[in-house]
């Protein structure tokens, strides 16, 4: 029983959005295209210790949708 009490644990203290952008550089003409878009998703995770028992986890994501090599959507 004492082993269960000594197990490491974590609590999520806060969730926040630092930065976000949406770009549609070829709108509205891109929506006249008949081809299906190709979608690319990139995710990166980093950790930064802020104090002895506080760690900031940074999740960065990028979604790019293209139609015929033209960017339709970038988030």
mmCIF file of the N, C-alpha and C atoms, coordinates in Angstrom:
data_MODEL
# 
_entry.id   MODEL 
# 
loop_
_atom_site.group_PDB 
_atom_site.id 
_atom_site.type_symbol 
_atom_site.label_atom_id 
_atom_site.label_alt_id 
_atom_site.label_comp_id 
_atom_site.label_asym_id 
_atom_site.label_entity_id 
_atom_site.label_seq_id 
_atom_site.pdbx_PDB_ins_code 
_atom_site.Cartn_x 
_atom_site.Cartn_y 
_atom_site.Cartn_z 
_atom_site.occupancy 
_atom_site.B_iso_or_equiv 
_atom_site.pdbx_formal_charge 
_atom_site.auth_seq_id 
_atom_site.auth_comp_id 
_atom_site.auth_asym_id 
_atom_site.auth_atom_id 
_atom_site.pdbx_PDB_model_num 
ATOM 1   N N  . UNK A 1 1  ? 0.808   -1.201 0.000   1.00 0.00 ? 1  UNK A N  1 
ATOM 2   C CA . UNK A 1 1  ? 0.000   0.000  0.000   1.00 0.00 ? 1  UNK A CA 1 
ATOM 3   C C  . UNK A 1 1  ? 0.850   1.264  0.000   1.00 0.00 ? 1  UNK A C  1 
ATOM 4   N N  . UNK A 1 2  ? 1.989   1.247  0.689   1.00 0.00 ? 2  UNK A N  1 
ATOM 5   C CA . UNK A 1 2  ? 2.793   2.461  0.757   1.00 0.00 ? 2  UNK A CA 1 
ATOM 6   C C  . UNK A 1 2  ? 3.375   2.816  -0.607  1.00 0.00 ? 2  UNK A C  1 
ATOM 7   N N  . UNK A 1 3  ? 3.599   1.829  -1.486  1.00 0.00 ? 3  UNK A N  1 
ATOM 8   C CA . UNK A 1 3  ? 4.099   2.107  -2.833  1.00 0.00 ? 3  UNK A CA 1 
ATOM 9   C C  . UNK A 1 3  ? 3.105   2.930  -3.637  1.00 0.00 ? 3  UNK A C  1 
ATOM 10  N N  . UNK A 1 4  ? 1.820   2.687  -3.447  1.00 0.00 ? 4  UNK A N  1 
ATOM 11  C CA . UNK A 1 4  ? 0.799   3.450  -4.165  1.00 0.00 ? 4  UNK A CA 1 
ATOM 12  C C  . UNK A 1 4  ? 0.812   4.914  -3.760  1.00 0.00 ? 4  UNK A C  1 
ATOM 13  N N  . UNK A 1 5  ? 1.113   5.208  -2.518  1.00 0.00 ? 5  UNK A N  1 
ATOM 14  C CA . UNK A 1 5  ? 1.140   6.589  -2.036  1.00 0.00 ? 5  UNK A CA 1 
ATOM 15  C C  . UNK A 1 5  ? 2.360   7.347  -2.532  1.00 0.00 ? 5  UNK A C  1 
ATOM 16  N N  . UNK A 1 6  ? 3.408   6.653  -2.932  1.00 0.00 ? 6  UNK A N  1 
ATOM 17  C CA . UNK A 1 6  ? 4.644   7.300  -3.367  1.00 0.00 ? 6  UNK A CA 1 
ATOM 18  C C  . UNK A 1 6  ? 4.737   7.458  -4.879  1.00 0.00 ? 6  UNK A C  1 
ATOM 19  N N  . UNK A 1 7  ? 3.705   7.105  -5.605  1.00 0.00 ? 7  UNK A N  1 
ATOM 20  C CA . UNK A 1 7  ? 3.722   7.208  -7.060  1.00 0.00 ? 7  UNK A CA 1 
ATOM 21  C C  . UNK A 1 7  ? 3.678   8.675  -7.485  1.00 0.00 ? 7  UNK A C  1 
ATOM 22  N N  . UNK A 1 8  ? 4.442   9.046  -8.522  1.00 0.00 ? 8  UNK A N  1 
ATOM 23  C CA . UNK A 1 8  ? 4.375   10.426 -9.014  1.00 0.00 ? 8  UNK A CA 1 
ATOM 24  C C  . UNK A 1 8  ? 2.995   10.714 -9.608  1.00 0.00 ? 8  UNK A C  1 
ATOM 25  N N  . UNK A 1 9  ? 2.593   11.966 -9.547  1.00 0.00 ? 9  UNK A N  1 
ATOM 26  C CA . UNK A 1 9  ? 1.316   12.372 -10.117 1.00 0.00 ? 9  UNK A CA 1 
ATOM 27  C C  . UNK A 1 9  ? 1.458   13.778 -10.681 1.00 0.00 ? 9  UNK A C  1 
ATOM 28  N N  . UNK A 1 10 ? 0.479   14.194 -11.462 1.00 0.00 ? 10 UNK A N  1 
ATOM 29  C CA . UNK A 1 10 ? 0.483   15.558 -11.968 1.00 0.00 ? 10 UNK A CA 1 
ATOM 30  C C  . UNK A 1 10 ? -0.935  16.087 -11.969 1.00 0.00 ? 10 UNK A C  1 
ATOM 31  N N  . UNK A 1 11 ? -1.031  17.397 -11.925 1.00 0.00 ? 11 UNK A N  1 
ATOM 32  C CA . UNK A 1 11 ? -2.311  18.099 -12.015 1.00 0.00 ? 11 UNK A CA 1 
ATOM 33  C C  . UNK A 1 11 ? -2.205  19.125 -13.123 1.00 0.00 ? 11 UNK A C  1 
ATOM 34  N N  . UNK A 1 12 ? -3.226  19.226 -13.942 1.00 0.00 ? 12 UNK A N  1 
ATOM 35  C CA . UNK A 1 12 ? -3.279  20.295 -14.937 1.00 0.00 ? 12 UNK A CA 1 
ATOM 36  C C  . UNK A 1 12 ? -3.773  21.541 -14.217 1.00 0.00 ? 12 UNK A C  1 
ATOM 37  N N  . UNK A 1 13 ? -2.930  22.572 -14.182 1.00 0.00 ? 13 UNK A N  1 
ATOM 38  C CA . UNK A 1 13 ? -3.265  23.801 -13.470 1.00 0.00 ? 13 UNK A CA 1 
ATOM 39  C C  . UNK A 1 13 ? -4.037  24.779 -14.349 1.00 0.00 ? 13 UNK A C  1 
ATOM 40  N N  . UNK A 1 14 ? -3.575  24.964 -15.573 1.00 0.00 ? 14 UNK A N  1 
ATOM 41  C CA . UNK A 1 14 ? -4.191  25.930 -16.481 1.00 0.00 ? 14 UNK A CA 1 
ATOM 42  C C  . UNK A 1 14 ? -4.063  25.417 -17.911 1.00 0.00 ? 14 UNK A C  1 
ATOM 43  N N  . UNK A 1 15 ? -5.011  25.790 -18.741 1.00 0.00 ? 15 UNK A N  1 
ATOM 44  C CA . UNK A 1 15 ? -4.926  25.569 -20.182 1.00 0.00 ? 15 UNK A CA 1 
ATOM 45  C C  . UNK A 1 15 ? -5.186  26.919 -20.826 1.00 0.00 ? 15 UNK A C  1 
ATOM 46  N N  . UNK A 1 16 ? -4.294  27.340 -21.711 1.00 0.00 ? 16 UNK A N  1 
ATOM 47  C CA . UNK A 1 16 ? -4.441  28.653 -22.335 1.00 0.00 ? 16 UNK A CA 1 
ATOM 48  C C  . UNK A 1 16 ? -3.912  28.617 -23.763 1.00 0.00 ? 16 UNK A C  1 
ATOM 49  N N  . UNK A 1 17 ? -4.349  29.583 -24.535 1.00 0.00 ? 17 UNK A N  1 
ATOM 50  C CA . UNK A 1 17 ? -3.935  29.722 -25.931 1.00 0.00 ? 17 UNK A CA 1 
ATOM 51  C C  . UNK A 1 17 ? -3.037  30.941 -26.028 1.00 0.00 ? 17 UNK A C  1 
ATOM 52  N N  . UNK A 1 18 ? -1.768  30.736 -26.383 1.00 0.00 ? 18 UNK A N  1 
ATOM 53  C CA . UNK A 1 18 ? -0.827  31.846 -26.492 1.00 0.00 ? 18 UNK A CA 1 
ATOM 54  C C  . UNK A 1 18 ? -0.938  32.566 -27.835 1.00 0.00 ? 18 UNK A C  1 
ATOM 55  N N  . UNK A 1 19 ? -1.116  31.797 -28.897 1.00 0.00 ? 19 UNK A N  1 
ATOM 56  C CA . UNK A 1 19 ? -1.082  32.400 -30.228 1.00 0.00 ? 19 UNK A CA 1 
ATOM 57  C C  . UNK A 1 19 ? -1.871  31.520 -31.190 1.00 0.00 ? 19 UNK A C  1 
ATOM 58  N N  . UNK A 1 20 ? -2.584  32.163 -32.107 1.00 0.00 ? 20 UNK A N  1 
ATOM 59  C CA . UNK A 1 20 ? -3.299  31.418 -33.146 1.00 0.00 ? 20 UNK A CA 1 
ATOM 60  C C  . UNK A 1 20 ? -3.467  32.320 -34.356 1.00 0.00 ? 20 UNK A C  1 
ATOM 61  N N  . UNK A 1 21 ? -3.378  31.723 -35.525 1.00 0.00 ? 21 UNK A N  1 
ATOM 62  C CA . UNK A 1 21 ? -3.621  32.494 -36.741 1.00 0.00 ? 21 UNK A CA 1 
ATOM 63  C C  . UNK A 1 21 ? -4.339  31.622 -37.763 1.00 0.00 ? 21 UNK A C  1 
ATOM 64  N N  . UNK A 1 22 ? -5.068  32.275 -38.629 1.00 0.00 ? 22 UNK A N  1 
ATOM 65  C CA . UNK A 1 22 ? -5.782  31.621 -39.726 1.00 0.00 ? 22 UNK A CA 1 
ATOM 66  C C  . UNK A 1 22 ? -5.474  32.414 -40.986 1.00 0.00 ? 22 UNK A C  1 
ATOM 67  N N  . UNK A 1 23 ? -4.987  31.719 -41.997 1.00 0.00 ? 23 UNK A N  1 
ATOM 68  C CA . UNK A 1 23 ? -4.689  32.370 -43.269 1.00 0.00 ? 23 UNK A CA 1 
ATOM 69  C C  . UNK A 1 23 ? -5.406  31.633 -44.387 1.00 0.00 ? 23 UNK A C  1 
ATOM 70  N N  . UNK A 1 24 ? -6.015  32.381 -45.281 1.00 0.00 ? 24 UNK A N  1 
ATOM 71  C CA . UNK A 1 24 ? -6.649  31.849 -46.487 1.00 0.00 ? 24 UNK A CA 1 
ATOM 72  C C  . UNK A 1 24 ? -6.193  32.723 -47.653 1.00 0.00 ? 24 UNK A C  1 
ATOM 73  N N  . UNK A 1 25 ? -4.926  32.572 -48.061 1.00 0.00 ? 25 UNK A N  1 
ATOM 74  C CA . UNK A 1 25 ? -4.328  33.500 -49.014 1.00 0.00 ? 25 UNK A CA 1 
ATOM 75  C C  . UNK A 1 25 ? -4.937  33.480 -50.413 1.00 0.00 ? 25 UNK A C  1 
ATOM 76  N N  . UNK A 1 26 ? -5.593  32.415 -50.796 1.00 0.00 ? 26 UNK A N  1 
ATOM 77  C CA . UNK A 1 26 ? -6.147  32.332 -52.153 1.00 0.00 ? 26 UNK A CA 1 
ATOM 78  C C  . UNK A 1 26 ? -7.668  32.352 -52.174 1.00 0.00 ? 26 UNK A C  1 
ATOM 79  N N  . UNK A 1 27 ? -8.262  32.838 -51.101 1.00 0.00 ? 27 UNK A N  1 
ATOM 80  C CA . UNK A 1 27 ? -9.731  32.940 -51.046 1.00 0.00 ? 27 UNK A CA 1 
ATOM 81  C C  . UNK A 1 27 ? -10.191 34.212 -51.730 1.00 0.00 ? 27 UNK A C  1 
ATOM 82  N N  . UNK A 1 28 ? -11.354 34.231 -52.289 1.00 0.00 ? 28 UNK A N  1 
ATOM 83  C CA . UNK A 1 28 ? -12.322 33.156 -52.396 1.00 0.00 ? 28 UNK A CA 1 
ATOM 84  C C  . UNK A 1 28 ? -12.148 32.298 -53.653 1.00 0.00 ? 28 UNK A C  1 
ATOM 85  N N  . UNK A 1 29 ? -11.230 32.651 -54.532 1.00 0.00 ? 29 UNK A N  1 
ATOM 86  C CA . UNK A 1 29 ? -11.081 31.940 -55.815 1.00 0.00 ? 29 UNK A CA 1 
ATOM 87  C C  . UNK A 1 29 ? -10.755 30.457 -55.634 1.00 0.00 ? 29 UNK A C  1 
ATOM 88  N N  . UNK A 1 30 ? -10.022 30.103 -54.580 1.00 0.00 ? 30 UNK A N  1 
ATOM 89  C CA . UNK A 1 30 ? -9.627  28.704 -54.373 1.00 0.00 ? 30 UNK A CA 1 
ATOM 90  C C  . UNK A 1 30 ? -10.843 27.791 -54.231 1.00 0.00 ? 30 UNK A C  1 
ATOM 91  N N  . UNK A 1 31 ? -11.973 28.331 -53.767 1.00 0.00 ? 31 UNK A N  1 
ATOM 92  C CA . UNK A 1 31 ? -13.163 27.511 -53.556 1.00 0.00 ? 31 UNK A CA 1 
ATOM 93  C C  . UNK A 1 31 ? -13.899 27.181 -54.855 1.00 0.00 ? 31 UNK A C  1 
ATOM 94  N N  . UNK A 1 32 ? -13.462 27.760 -55.959 1.00 0.00 ? 32 UNK A N  1 
ATOM 95  C CA . UNK A 1 32 ? -14.021 27.417 -57.265 1.00 0.00 ? 32 UNK A CA 1 
ATOM 96  C C  . UNK A 1 32 ? -13.347 26.176 -57.855 1.00 0.00 ? 32 UNK A C  1 
ATOM 97  N N  . UNK A 1 33 ? -12.216 25.776 -57.287 1.00 0.00 ? 33 UNK A N  1 
ATOM 98  C CA . UNK A 1 33 ? -11.497 24.587 -57.759 1.00 0.00 ? 33 UNK A CA 1 
ATOM 99  C C  . UNK A 1 33 ? -12.331 23.337 -57.482 1.00 0.00 ? 33 UNK A C  1 
ATOM 100 N N  . UNK A 1 34 ? -12.253 22.361 -58.368 1.00 0.00 ? 34 UNK A N  1 
ATOM 101 C CA . UNK A 1 34 ? -13.023 21.125 -58.235 1.00 0.00 ? 34 UNK A CA 1 
ATOM 102 C C  . UNK A 1 34 ? -12.222 19.993 -57.584 1.00 0.00 ? 34 UNK A C  1 
ATOM 103 N N  . UNK A 1 35 ? -10.894 20.124 -57.533 1.00 0.00 ? 35 UNK A N  1 
ATOM 104 C CA . UNK A 1 35 ? -10.055 19.062 -56.965 1.00 0.00 ? 35 UNK A CA 1 
ATOM 105 C C  . UNK A 1 35 ? -10.198 19.004 -55.446 1.00 0.00 ? 35 UNK A C  1 
ATOM 106 N N  . UNK A 1 36 ? -9.979  17.807 -54.906 1.00 0.00 ? 36 UNK A N  1 
ATOM 107 C CA . UNK A 1 36 ? -9.985  17.626 -53.455 1.00 0.00 ? 36 UNK A CA 1 
ATOM 108 C C  . UNK A 1 36 ? -8.697  18.210 -52.870 1.00 0.00 ? 36 UNK A C  1 
ATOM 109 N N  . UNK A 1 37 ? -8.772  18.836 -51.722 1.00 0.00 ? 37 UNK A N  1 
ATOM 110 C CA . UNK A 1 37 ? -7.560  19.391 -51.117 1.00 0.00 ? 37 UNK A CA 1 
ATOM 111 C C  . UNK A 1 37 ? -6.695  18.293 -50.499 1.00 0.00 ? 37 UNK A C  1 
ATOM 112 N N  . UNK A 1 38 ? -5.400  18.542 -50.479 1.00 0.00 ? 38 UNK A N  1 
ATOM 113 C CA . UNK A 1 38 ? -4.495  17.690 -49.708 1.00 0.00 ? 38 UNK A CA 1 
ATOM 114 C C  . UNK A 1 38 ? -4.292  18.388 -48.365 1.00 0.00 ? 38 UNK A C  1 
ATOM 115 N N  . UNK A 1 39 ? -4.242  17.613 -47.298 1.00 0.00 ? 39 UNK A N  1 
ATOM 116 C CA . UNK A 1 39 ? -4.141  18.186 -45.956 1.00 0.00 ? 39 UNK A CA 1 
ATOM 117 C C  . UNK A 1 39 ? -2.900  17.633 -45.271 1.00 0.00 ? 39 UNK A C  1 
ATOM 118 N N  . UNK A 1 40 ? -2.123  18.531 -44.689 1.00 0.00 ? 40 UNK A N  1 
ATOM 119 C CA . UNK A 1 40 ? -0.920  18.160 -43.949 1.00 0.00 ? 40 UNK A CA 1 
ATOM 120 C C  . UNK A 1 40 ? -1.066  18.668 -42.517 1.00 0.00 ? 40 UNK A C  1 
ATOM 121 N N  . UNK A 1 41 ? -0.801  17.796 -41.542 1.00 0.00 ? 41 UNK A N  1 
ATOM 122 C CA . UNK A 1 41 ? -0.905  18.157 -40.128 1.00 0.00 ? 41 UNK A CA 1 
ATOM 123 C C  . UNK A 1 41 ? 0.452   17.932 -39.470 1.00 0.00 ? 41 UNK A C  1 
ATOM 124 N N  . UNK A 1 42 ? 0.956   18.953 -38.788 1.00 0.00 ? 42 UNK A N  1 
ATOM 125 C CA . UNK A 1 42 ? 2.215   18.853 -38.055 1.00 0.00 ? 42 UNK A CA 1 
ATOM 126 C C  . UNK A 1 42 ? 1.947   19.168 -36.587 1.00 0.00 ? 42 UNK A C  1 
ATOM 127 N N  . UNK A 1 43 ? 2.510   18.355 -35.688 1.00 0.00 ? 43 UNK A N  1 
ATOM 128 C CA . UNK A 1 43 ? 2.355   18.567 -34.248 1.00 0.00 ? 43 UNK A CA 1 
ATOM 129 C C  . UNK A 1 43 ? 3.729   18.455 -33.595 1.00 0.00 ? 43 UNK A C  1 
ATOM 130 N N  . UNK A 1 44 ? 4.023   19.380 -32.685 1.00 0.00 ? 44 UNK A N  1 
ATOM 131 C CA . UNK A 1 44 ? 5.277   19.369 -31.947 1.00 0.00 ? 44 UNK A CA 1 
ATOM 132 C C  . UNK A 1 44 ? 4.956   19.595 -30.473 1.00 0.00 ? 44 UNK A C  1 
ATOM 133 N N  . UNK A 1 45 ? 5.664   18.908 -29.594 1.00 0.00 ? 45 UNK A N  1 
ATOM 134 C CA . UNK A 1 45 ? 5.449   19.046 -28.152 1.00 0.00 ? 45 UNK A CA 1 
ATOM 135 C C  . UNK A 1 45 ? 6.789   19.334 -27.489 1.00 0.00 ? 45 UNK A C  1 
ATOM 136 N N  . UNK A 1 46 ? 6.816   20.367 -26.642 1.00 0.00 ? 46 UNK A N  1 
ATOM 137 C CA . UNK A 1 46 ? 8.018   20.730 -25.888 1.00 0.00 ? 46 UNK A CA 1 
ATOM 138 C C  . UNK A 1 46 ? 7.635   20.928 -24.430 1.00 0.00 ? 46 UNK A C  1 
ATOM 139 N N  . UNK A 1 47 ? 8.603   20.757 -23.551 1.00 0.00 ? 47 UNK A N  1 
ATOM 140 C CA . UNK A 1 47 ? 8.377   20.978 -22.123 1.00 0.00 ? 47 UNK A CA 1 
ATOM 141 C C  . UNK A 1 47 ? 9.421   21.960 -21.603 1.00 0.00 ? 47 UNK A C  1 
ATOM 142 N N  . UNK A 1 48 ? 8.991   22.853 -20.726 1.00 0.00 ? 48 UNK A N  1 
ATOM 143 C CA . UNK A 1 48 ? 9.890   23.838 -20.130 1.00 0.00 ? 48 UNK A CA 1 
ATOM 144 C C  . UNK A 1 48 ? 9.592   23.921 -18.633 1.00 0.00 ? 48 UNK A C  1 
ATOM 145 N N  . UNK A 1 49 ? 10.611  23.676 -17.810 1.00 0.00 ? 49 UNK A N  1 
ATOM 146 C CA . UNK A 1 49 ? 10.435  23.753 -16.365 1.00 0.00 ? 49 UNK A CA 1 
ATOM 147 C C  . UNK A 1 49 ? 10.435  25.225 -15.949 1.00 0.00 ? 49 UNK A C  1 
ATOM 148 N N  . UNK A 1 50 ? 9.366   25.652 -15.282 1.00 0.00 ? 50 UNK A N  1 
ATOM 149 C CA . UNK A 1 50 ? 9.232   27.033 -14.830 1.00 0.00 ? 50 UNK A CA 1 
ATOM 150 C C  . UNK A 1 50 ? 9.604   27.190 -13.361 1.00 0.00 ? 50 UNK A C  1 
ATOM 151 N N  . UNK A 1 51 ? 9.405   26.159 -12.576 1.00 0.00 ? 51 UNK A N  1 
ATOM 152 C CA . UNK A 1 51 ? 9.737   26.138 -11.150 1.00 0.00 ? 51 UNK A CA 1 
ATOM 153 C C  . UNK A 1 51 ? 9.955   24.679 -10.756 1.00 0.00 ? 51 UNK A C  1 
ATOM 154 N N  . UNK A 1 52 ? 10.284  24.450 -9.489  1.00 0.00 ? 52 UNK A N  1 
ATOM 155 C CA . UNK A 1 52 ? 10.563  23.085 -9.011  1.00 0.00 ? 52 UNK A CA 1 
ATOM 156 C C  . UNK A 1 52 ? 9.455   22.103 -9.358  1.00 0.00 ? 52 UNK A C  1 
ATOM 157 N N  . UNK A 1 53 ? 8.217   22.511 -9.171  1.00 0.00 ? 53 UNK A N  1 
ATOM 158 C CA . UNK A 1 53 ? 7.099   21.590 -9.414  1.00 0.00 ? 53 UNK A CA 1 
ATOM 159 C C  . UNK A 1 53 ? 6.134   22.095 -10.486 1.00 0.00 ? 53 UNK A C  1 
ATOM 160 N N  . UNK A 1 54 ? 6.627   23.000 -11.350 1.00 0.00 ? 54 UNK A N  1 
ATOM 161 C CA . UNK A 1 54 ? 5.770   23.552 -12.407 1.00 0.00 ? 54 UNK A CA 1 
ATOM 162 C C  . UNK A 1 54 ? 6.464   23.372 -13.754 1.00 0.00 ? 54 UNK A C  1 
ATOM 163 N N  . UNK A 1 55 ? 5.786   22.689 -14.663 1.00 0.00 ? 55 UNK A N  1 
ATOM 164 C CA . UNK A 1 55 ? 6.321   22.463 -16.006 1.00 0.00 ? 55 UNK A CA 1 
ATOM 165 C C  . UNK A 1 55 ? 5.289   22.944 -17.013 1.00 0.00 ? 55 UNK A C  1 
ATOM 166 N N  . UNK A 1 56 ? 5.738   23.758 -17.961 1.00 0.00 ? 56 UNK A N  1 
ATOM 167 C CA . UNK A 1 56 ? 4.858   24.210 -19.040 1.00 0.00 ? 56 UNK A CA 1 
ATOM 168 C C  . UNK A 1 56 ? 5.046   23.257 -20.219 1.00 0.00 ? 56 UNK A C  1 
ATOM 169 N N  . UNK A 1 57 ? 3.947   22.699 -20.698 1.00 0.00 ? 57 UNK A N  1 
ATOM 170 C CA . UNK A 1 57 ? 3.963   21.842 -21.881 1.00 0.00 ? 57 UNK A CA 1 
ATOM 171 C C  . UNK A 1 57 ? 3.437   22.676 -23.043 1.00 0.00 ? 57 UNK A C  1 
ATOM 172 N N  . UNK A 1 58 ? 4.226   22.794 -24.088 1.00 0.00 ? 58 UNK A N  1 
ATOM 173 C CA . UNK A 1 58 ? 3.869   23.620 -25.239 1.00 0.00 ? 58 UNK A CA 1 
ATOM 174 C C  . UNK A 1 58 ? 3.548   22.695 -26.411 1.00 0.00 ? 58 UNK A C  1 
ATOM 175 N N  . UNK A 1 59 ? 2.321   22.767 -26.886 1.00 0.00 ? 59 UNK A N  1 
ATOM 176 C CA . UNK A 1 59 ? 1.885   21.967 -28.027 1.00 0.00 ? 59 UNK A CA 1 
ATOM 177 C C  . UNK A 1 59 ? 1.692   22.920 -29.203 1.00 0.00 ? 59 UNK A C  1 
ATOM 178 N N  . UNK A 1 60 ? 2.426   22.684 -30.271 1.00 0.00 ? 60 UNK A N  1 
ATOM 179 C CA . UNK A 1 60 ? 2.334   23.514 -31.463 1.00 0.00 ? 60 UNK A CA 1 
ATOM 180 C C  . UNK A 1 60 ? 1.777   22.662 -32.596 1.00 0.00 ? 60 UNK A C  1 
ATOM 181 N N  . UNK A 1 61 ? 0.775   23.183 -33.277 1.00 0.00 ? 61 UNK A N  1 
ATOM 182 C CA . UNK A 1 61 ? 0.183   22.455 -34.389 1.00 0.00 ? 61 UNK A CA 1 
ATOM 183 C C  . UNK A 1 61 ? 0.003   23.342 -35.602 1.00 0.00 ? 61 UNK A C  1 
ATOM 184 N N  . UNK A 1 62 ? 0.191   22.768 -36.769 1.00 0.00 ? 62 UNK A N  1 
ATOM 185 C CA . UNK A 1 62 ? -0.019  23.477 -38.025 1.00 0.00 ? 62 UNK A CA 1 
ATOM 186 C C  . UNK A 1 62 ? -0.824  22.576 -38.954 1.00 0.00 ? 62 UNK A C  1 
ATOM 187 N N  . UNK A 1 63 ? -1.869  23.133 -39.523 1.00 0.00 ? 63 UNK A N  1 
ATOM 188 C CA . UNK A 1 63 ? -2.683  22.416 -40.507 1.00 0.00 ? 63 UNK A CA 1 
ATOM 189 C C  . UNK A 1 63 ? -2.632  23.212 -41.803 1.00 0.00 ? 63 UNK A C  1 
ATOM 190 N N  . UNK A 1 64 ? -2.238  22.558 -42.884 1.00 0.00 ? 64 UNK A N  1 
ATOM 191 C CA . UNK A 1 64 ? -2.167  23.198 -44.193 1.00 0.00 ? 64 UNK A CA 1 
ATOM 192 C C  . UNK A 1 64 ? -3.019  22.400 -45.176 1.00 0.00 ? 64 UNK A C  1 
ATOM 193 N N  . UNK A 1 65 ? -3.926  23.080 -45.840 1.00 0.00 ? 65 UNK A N  1 
ATOM 194 C CA . UNK A 1 65 ? -4.741  22.455 -46.892 1.00 0.00 ? 65 UNK A CA 1 
ATOM 195 C C  . UNK A 1 65 ? -4.386  23.125 -48.212 1.00 0.00 ? 65 UNK A C  1 
ATOM 196 N N  . UNK A 1 66 ? -4.092  22.306 -49.216 1.00 0.00 ? 66 UNK A N  1 
ATOM 197 C CA . UNK A 1 66 ? -3.723  22.829 -50.535 1.00 0.00 ? 66 UNK A CA 1 
ATOM 198 C C  . UNK A 1 66 ? -4.595  22.205 -51.606 1.00 0.00 ? 66 UNK A C  1 
ATOM 199 N N  . UNK A 1 67 ? -4.877  22.995 -52.631 1.00 0.00 ? 67 UNK A N  1 
ATOM 200 C CA . UNK A 1 67 ? -5.561  22.520 -53.829 1.00 0.00 ? 67 UNK A CA 1 
ATOM 201 C C  . UNK A 1 67 ? -4.652  22.874 -55.003 1.00 0.00 ? 67 UNK A C  1 
ATOM 202 N N  . UNK A 1 68 ? -4.199  21.857 -55.727 1.00 0.00 ? 68 UNK A N  1 
ATOM 203 C CA . UNK A 1 68 ? -3.289  22.078 -56.863 1.00 0.00 ? 68 UNK A CA 1 
ATOM 204 C C  . UNK A 1 68 ? -2.093  22.947 -56.461 1.00 0.00 ? 68 UNK A C  1 
ATOM 205 N N  . UNK A 1 69 ? -1.468  22.636 -55.343 1.00 0.00 ? 69 UNK A N  1 
ATOM 206 C CA . UNK A 1 69 ? -0.288  23.344 -54.839 1.00 0.00 ? 69 UNK A CA 1 
ATOM 207 C C  . UNK A 1 69 ? -0.565  24.776 -54.373 1.00 0.00 ? 69 UNK A C  1 
ATOM 208 N N  . UNK A 1 70 ? -1.802  25.216 -54.421 1.00 0.00 ? 70 UNK A N  1 
ATOM 209 C CA . UNK A 1 70 ? -2.158  26.536 -53.889 1.00 0.00 ? 70 UNK A CA 1 
ATOM 210 C C  . UNK A 1 70 ? -2.713  26.349 -52.483 1.00 0.00 ? 70 UNK A C  1 
ATOM 211 N N  . UNK A 1 71 ? -2.269  27.188 -51.553 1.00 0.00 ? 71 UNK A N  1 
ATOM 212 C CA . UNK A 1 71 ? -2.733  27.082 -50.170 1.00 0.00 ? 71 UNK A CA 1 
ATOM 213 C C  . UNK A 1 71 ? -4.171  27.570 -50.077 1.00 0.00 ? 71 UNK A C  1 
ATOM 214 N N  . UNK A 1 72 ? -5.031  26.693 -49.578 1.00 0.00 ? 72 UNK A N  1 
ATOM 215 C CA . UNK A 1 72 ? -6.430  27.058 -49.359 1.00 0.00 ? 72 UNK A CA 1 
ATOM 216 C C  . UNK A 1 72 ? -6.634  27.529 -47.929 1.00 0.00 ? 72 UNK A C  1 
ATOM 217 N N  . UNK A 1 73 ? -5.915  26.894 -46.995 1.00 0.00 ? 73 UNK A N  1 
ATOM 218 C CA . UNK A 1 73 ? -6.120  27.166 -45.582 1.00 0.00 ? 73 UNK A CA 1 
ATOM 219 C C  . UNK A 1 73 ? -4.842  26.855 -44.826 1.00 0.00 ? 73 UNK A C  1 
ATOM 220 N N  . UNK A 1 74 ? -4.461  27.746 -43.923 1.00 0.00 ? 74 UNK A N  1 
ATOM 221 C CA . UNK A 1 74 ? -3.291  27.540 -43.073 1.00 0.00 ? 74 UNK A CA 1 
ATOM 222 C C  . UNK A 1 74 ? -3.658  27.969 -41.667 1.00 0.00 ? 74 UNK A C  1 
ATOM 223 N N  . UNK A 1 75 ? -3.626  27.012 -40.738 1.00 0.00 ? 75 UNK A N  1 
ATOM 224 C CA . UNK A 1 75 ? -3.944  27.314 -39.337 1.00 0.00 ? 75 UNK A CA 1 
ATOM 225 C C  . UNK A 1 75 ? -2.724  26.985 -38.503 1.00 0.00 ? 75 UNK A C  1 
# 
